Every structure is written in C-alpha cells, then in structure tokens.
Amino acid sequence: MSPRDRLAVALLLVSTFVVILNETIMGVALPRLMDDLAITAGTAQWLTTGFLLTMAVVIPVTGFFLQRTTTRGAFLTAMGLFSLGTLVCALSPGFEMLLVGRVVQATGTAVMLPLLMTTVMTVTPPASRGRTMGNISIVISVAPAVGPTLSGLILSVLDWRWMFGLVLPVALAALALGALRLPDVTQPRHARVDVVSVVLSAVAFGGLVLGMSRVGEVVAGGLQPATAAALVAGAAGLTLFVARQLRLQRTDDALLDLRVFRSRTFAVSVGLMAIMMMALFGVIIMLPIYAQDVLGLDTLRTGLMLLPGGLLMGLLAPLVGRAYDRVGARPLLLPGTVLVSTATWGMALLLGEQTQPWLLVAAHLTMSAGLALVFTPLFTSALGAVSADRYSYGSAIIGTVQQVAGAAGTAVFVTVLSAVAADRAADGASTLVATAEGVHAAFLVGAVLTLPAIAGALAVRSAPAGAAVAGHH
C-alpha cells in the first residue's frame, strides 16, 4: 500500500470510530435525559431508535452513492453531515431538536462504514487484507462497546450536552484533514438512480428496524397495531425490493446488486455476521439492565464493567487480522463461535439475583474474545469473495445486515425479558426477582440462537490470498 493509500485508510478508520461511537452513546444517558427534558422512557428511546432507523434507511443506498462519487466527495458529505448533527445535538434546547440532530448524525454515519470497507478492499493487496480488516473490526466492535462507558464517565461529571460537545472538535478536525489531505482512491462511474428501489428500500429496512425496536415495548399484553403494521410493511417492502433488484441487475441498474449472494462464502459469512450482531447488541442492552436493576450498580460502575470486554476486542483484532492472513477463516471462526456460545450459555445459567459482578465481567470478556475471533474473518472472507466492481454493494449489504440484526437482537432480548418479567410479577414476584428471571430467559434464548453459528463456521472459506482482483491498484 502506498503512503497516499495508507493515509486515506488511517483517516477513514479514525473518522469511522468517532461516528460509530455515537451509535451506543445514548443508552446510559436515557434516564438523565428523561429527567432533564421531562419525557417518558418510550419517547427517550426514540433517540436510539431514530438513529438506527435512519441508518437502516440510508445504508442500502450507499452502494449506489459510492459508485457515483469520489472517495473524497463521499467522505466530506458523511463527515459534514455528522458534524452538523453533532452541533445540533450539543446546542439542542429540547427533545425535538435533539432527535433532529441524531437523525442528521446517523445519515453521515451510514455512509462512513461502507466507504471505509470499499476503500480498504480497493487499495489493500489480498495477502494483507486480514491485517487491515482487523483494524476495521476494532472500529466496528470496540466503538459500540466503549460508547456506554464513555457516556457514563461524561455524565458522572458533566451535563449530557457534553456527550456531543466533546465529540464535535474531533469530527471537525477529521473533516478539515479530509478536505486537505484525503486522496481519491476509487473511480466514480455514471449510474442511474431507481427511485422506486429507494422508496422500497426505505419501507423495507425502515419498517423492519422500527417494528423490531418497538416489539420490546410489548409486555405480555400483545402486539400493538402500529408495531405489527411496521413489521408487515417491512416484510412486504423487502420482498418487493428484492424482486425489483433481481430484475434491474440484469441491466446493471440495481440500487443494491444482489448477485454478490451467488458466492456461497459471502452468503454464509453475512448469515453468521447477523447471528453475531444479534448476540452483541442483545448483550450490550441486557447487561446494563441486569447490572443496574438486579445488582443495583450505578451507571458509572456499569459502564466500567463493560469496558474490559471492549478493550480486549480492540487488542485482539489486529492479531486476529494477522492470523487470518496466515491461516484463513475457519481456524479462527470455529473457536470464536464456540466462545460466543459458551459465554451466552454461561450468562443464561450463572446470572441470578446474588451474582458477583466479577462473574459478569468474566462472561463478557469470554464473549468479547469470541467476537474478536469472528468479526475480522467474516468481513474479510465476505468481501474477498466479491468482485472488485461490487465492493460498494457488498459493503452496503454488510452494513444493512448489521443494523437490521442489531435491531433484531435488541428486540428478541428485550421482548423475552419484558414478557417473562411481567408474567412473574403477575404471579406476585418482586420487581427484582421478576427482572432477574426475565434476564435469565433472554440469555437462554440468545444462547440457543448462537448454536447454528458453530455449524456455519465450518462452511466459510477464505478468499484465496493470491487472487487477482479486478480494479486493484
């Protein structure tokens, strides 16, 4: 890789870390915001839901957008939007402005991850892709894990607006550096936008993420009509979207080229990624609820308990990347999926009302080690199995799957927790006991979900290191 390309990748890595950090920064802050802005939990949840929803709607369009724009143009658009959204959040007097800021932030965030992946695949020789993808794994897995810890630290000494005020200078510095130094490493080509596909994509992915994020509000009382409608619209939209893409890709006019799924390695890798993302987001949402509502820990201690796992993922990711370049995917994926499954079963069987906090940290560390072994091989194998002219589509599909799977994981865990806790409370159990049993049931469902991943790990093949990649320079 030339110094010019190395600079491009480094700048994109730092910027993407900053924007992805914001995805999970709100969780710990919601109780404070509810008091400060006098809003209900359901309303406050929109600050996270709205962010995820925007990501789910924008990411599928990025494959097309990146085909049409230069690296620099895409970067300036993404970081410009993110910086503007962060400024709006930092200055917002109330909930409505804060939500608008979050949506603008998310629009920029949605472009950054596919841009980073597409650029890395274009400029990195196949033999050293694992190492570079290891760095991307740091961004994708550590940033969401560090978000709650960082917001816990900030909120223990400062007002919630500082969560955005402290990020803004970093975002602006990255934007300025990109405007001055970022080279163009991809060649834009003219492509026609299919407006019907854009609308169907928004209905499909927006409906699914919205429906799944609202499912968590359903306590044993049944599915609300609006939630059911969102899920039905999402499923119908997805069916029509896929049908239209299959027709349009014959003339190379698809918004999201689905021919990448013809590669078995790509298809299996994306399926495994979905399971792992469901586990990661489910656990990220469940552990703070358990730590605070059952063990009675404060936000700062809760955030600090999740920090070792995030740091472990960050430390392991580059090592896993190097190992991938040497041994390929399967020797890493198999132990990785086993560790994730073991950790989730451990949480399901060991966590109760009297559990020592160190057990929680140990289980989270085990899971983090497993995820570190899994993410780099999956990203690298998936995109390595795609031809160079379709990297932007492959990246957009991976980003979309992450968002939808993250929302699904959150929905599954929260729904099981809510239903079981409500059921136990109706039987006369105390809130603490009911919550503990709800958490136990949620982890049990999550543990069962991780089992197919072990079988799937055997089906992933590494992209051959010496493969000639069209469009590579």
N, C-alpha and C positions, 0 to 999 in steps of 0.2 A: 504494500500500500504506500502510495506517495505521501509526502508531508502534507500536501494540499488535501488529499482524501482523509488523512488522519485527523486534521483539524476539523473537517466537516463532521466526522463521526463523533469526535470529542464534544464539540459544541452541541450537537443534537442530543447526545447522551445526557449532558448536564441539564439542558432545557427540558427534556422529557421527564427527568427525575423530578424537577420542580413542579411541572404541571400535573404529574400523576399523584404526587404527594397530596394534592388538593382533593383528590377523589374521596379519601377516607378521613380528612381532617375534621369533618363536621360531627362525626358520631359522638365523641366525648363532649362536644360543646353544646349539644342539643338541650340538656337540662338548663344550662345557663341562659341560652337564647330564649327558652320558654318563659323564664322569669323576667328577663330583660325586656323582651318585646311583647309580653303578655299574650302568648299564643299557646295553643294546645299541642300535645305531642304529635297528633295527626298532621297539623299544619307545619310544625317544625320539620317533620320527616320529609316534607317536600324539598327542603334544601339539599338533601341527598338524592331523593327520587328524581327531582328535576334535573340534577346534574347527570345521573345515569341515563335518564330518558333522552336528554339531548345527545349524549354520546352515542346511544343506540341508533338514533335517527341519522346523525351526521356521518358516523364511521363507514357505513356501506357506500356512501357517495364518494369517500376519499379515494377509492381505487381509480375512479374516473377522473377526479380532480387532479390527482398526482400524474396521470397520463398527459394531462393538458398543460401543466405548469412546470416551471423550472424548480429545482431544489430550493433556490433562494426565495423565489416568489411564494412557494408553499410555506416555508419557514417564517417569513415576515408576516404572512397572513395569520398563521397559527399563533405566533408569539404576540403579535399585535392585538389579536382578539383576547388572548389570555390576560395580557397586561391591562387592557381596558376593563375586562370583567373584574379583575382583582382590585382595581382602583374604585370601581363602582361599589364592590363589597365593603372595602375599607371605609368608604365615606357614607354608607347607607344609613339613613335615619331610622328605617323600619323594615319590616319583613318583605314588603313588595319589592323594594329596591334591591334588597339582599338577594332575593330569588332571581331577579333580572341579571344581577352581576354573576350569579352562579351559572346561569344558562349561557351567558357570553363566555365565561371561563371555559365551560365544557365544550363549546364549539371549537375553541382553539386547541384544547386538549385532544379532542377527537382526531385532529389532523396530524398531531405530533408523532404518535406511536407508529402508524403506517408509514409516515415519512421516514422515520428513523430506520425501520426494518427494510424498507425498499432501498434506501441509500446504502445501508450496510451490505445487503446482498449484491448490490451493483458494484461496489468498489472493493469488496474483500475476496481474495482468491479462495476457492473452495477448500484448500488444505488448511486454512487458518480461520475458517468461519466459526468453528466452535468457540474459540477464544473470544472473538468479538461478540458473538451471541451471548456468551457468558456475562459480558458487561451489560447487555440489554436485559438479561434476566435480573440483574441487580436492580435495574430501574423498575421493572415490571413487578417484581415480588417484594423488594425491600421498601420501596416508596409507600405502597399501601399499608405495610406493617408499621412503618415509622410514623405515619400520619397521626394516629391516635396518641402516641407517646408525645409527639411534638406539641399537639394541641393541649394535652394535659399539662405539660410544662408551662406553656404560654399562659393558659388560663389560671394557673396557680399564682401568677404574679401580675398579669395584665388583663385589660379589657378584651373581649372577644374580637373586636375590630383589628387588634394587632395580629391575629392569625393571618390576615390579609396584608396588613401594613408592613410586616416583616418580609413577606414573600415578594412584594412589589419591586423593591430595588433590585433583587436578584433577576426577576423577569425582565425588567427594563435593561439591565446590563447585558443579558443574553441577547435581547433584541438589538441593542446597539452593536454588539460584537458581530452578530449575524449580518447586519446591514453592511458592516465594513469589510468583514473577512470571509463570509461563507461562500465557497465556490459552487458552481452548478455542476453536479455530477451525473444528472440524468438528462436525457434528450426529450423535450416535450413533443407530443405529436398531436395533430388535429383530431378531435373526436367529437361526434355529435351527442348532445345530451338527450336522453329519452325521458321526457317529463313524467310520463305515466309510471316509469320504473321508479323515479324519485318519490312520487306520491305513494306507490305501493310499498316501497321500502320503509317510508316513514310510518305508514299504517301498521305494517308487519312487525318491525322491530320495536317501534314505539308502543304498540298495543301489548306486545308480549312482556316487555320490561315493566310497563305501567301496571298491567294485570298482576304480574308476579310480585311486584313491590307492594301492591295493595292486599294481596292474599294474606299477608302477615297480620292485617288488621282484623281478619275474620277469626273471631274466637268461636267456640263451638256453635255459635248462633247461625251459621250457614253463610253461603256466598252472597255478597251484595250484588244487586243487578249491574251497577256500574263496573265492578271488577270483572264479573262474568262477561259483560259486553266487550270490555277491553281485550280479554283473552280470546274471545271468539273472533273479534275483528282482527286481532294479531295473527291468529292461525289462518284465517281466510286470506288475509293480505299476504302472508308468507307463501301460501300455495300459489296465488296468482303471480306473485313476484318471481318465484322460481320458474313457473311456466313461461313467463314473458322473457326471462333471461335466456332460457334454453332456446327460445325462438330467435332472439336478437343476436345471440353469439354466433349464429351461422354466418352473419354478415359483419361480425366484429363490432356490433353496435351496442353490446350489453353494458349495463351500468356496472354489473358485477359479473365477471366472466366465470361461470361455474365449471368450466372444463378442467380447472385445477383439481376437482374432485375425482377425475378419472385416474389420478395417481392414488393407488391404494395407501401408500405411505402417508400422503397428505391427508387423506380422509381419516385414517386411523389416528394419526397424530392430533388432528383437530378434535376428534371424539374424546381422546384421552385428556386433552387440554381442557375440554368442557367439564369433565368429571373433577379434575384437579382444581379448577377455578371455583366450582360449586363448593368443594371441600374448604378451600382457602377462605372464601367470602363468608361461608356459613360459620366457620370457626371464628373469624375476625369479629363477627357480630355477636356470637354466642358467649365467648369467653368474658367480655366486659360485663354482660348482663349477669352472668354467673358470679363473677368476682364481686360485683357491687351489690346485687340484690340477695345473694345467698351467703357469701362470705363476709359481706359488709365492708369491703375495702373502698377507699376514696378514689377519685378519678386519677390522681397522680400515681398512686401505687398500682392501679390497674394498668395505666399506660406503661409504667416501668416494667411490669411483669411480661408484657408482650414484646418489649424491646430486645431481649436476648435472642429470641427467635428470628426477628428481623435482621439483626446484626449477623447471626450465623448464616442466614441465606446470602447476605452480602459477601461474607468471607468465602463461602464455598463456591459461589457462582463462577468466578474466574478459573478456579481449579477444575471445576466440572467441565468448563469450556475447553480447557487444555486436554483433559482426559477424553472428551468427545473426539477431538482431532486425532487422538491416538487409537482409541478402541471402538469408536462408533456408539450407536444409540443404546442397543439392547443391554449391554453390561451395566449401564447406568440406570436405565429405566426400571429394570426388574427390582433391584434393591430399593430404588426410590419409591415405587408404588407400594411395595411391601411395608416400608417405614411409614408412609402416609396412612395406610390402612391400620397398621398396628397402633399408631398414635390415636387415631379416631376411635378404635375399639377400646383403647386404654381410657380415653376420656369418658366413653359411654359406661364403662364398667367401674371406674375408680372414683369418679367425681360425685360426691354426696354433700350433705349439709355440713359435715365436720371436716372436709378435706383440708389438708395442709396446703397453703399456697405454693410451696416448692414443687408439689406433685403436678400442679397446673403448669408451672414453668417447664418442668421436665417433659411433660406430654407435648407442650407447644414447641419445645426445642426439637424433639424427635420428628414432629410433623414438618417443621421448617427444614430440617436436614433432608427429609424425603422429597419435599417440593423443590429444593435446590438441585437435587439429582435429576429431577423430572423436567423442569421447565426448559433448560438450555437444549437438551437433546430433542425435545419436541419442537421448539421453534426452528432449530437448525434443520432437522430432518424434514419438517413440513415444507419449509420454503426451498430447501435444497432439491426437493422433488418436483419443483415448478420451473417451467422455462423462464428465462430472464425477462421476456416481454410481458410476463404475467405476474411478476413480483408484487406490483402495486395491488393487484386483485387478491393475491394470496395474503398479503399483509392486512388488507381491509377485512377479509373473511376472518382471519385470526382475531383481529380487534373486535369485530362484531360478536364472534362466539364468546370472547372473554366477557363482554358486557352482559349478554343475554344469560350466560352461565352464572356469572356473578349474581345477577338479579334472581335467577332460579335457585341458587344455593341459599341466598338470604331468605327467599320466600319459603323454601322447604323447611329450613331450620326454625324460622320464626313461627310458621303455621303449626308445626308439631308442638313446639314449646307452648304456644298460646292455647291450643286445643286441650293438651294434657293438663296444663296448669288450671284451666277453667273447670275441667272435669273433676280434678282433685279438690279444688276449692268448693265446688258444689257438694262434694262428699263431706265437707267440714274440715278439710286440712287447712293449716295455717298458710299464709301467703308464702312464707319461707319454704315450707315443705312442698307446697304446690309448685313453686318455681323450680326448686331443685329437681323434682320429678319430671317437670317439663323439659328442663335442660338435658336430663338423662335420656329421655325419649328422643329428643332432637339429635343427640350424638349417636344414638343407636341407629337411627335411620341413615345418618351420614356415614356411619361405619359400613352399613350394608351397601351403600352407593359406591364405596371405594373398591369393593371386591372385583367388579368387572375390569377395572383398570389394570389389575395384575395380569389377567389373561391378555388384555390388549397390548401390554408392553412387549409381549413376545412377537407381536405382528409388525412392529415398527422396524423398518430397515433404514440404515444411514444412507444419506446421499453419497455416492462414490466420490472420494476425495479428489480424484484426478479428472472428474467430469468436465468436459469443455462446456462453458456456459456462454450462450449467445449473448451478445451485447456487453460482455465484460471488458473492462479496460484496466 
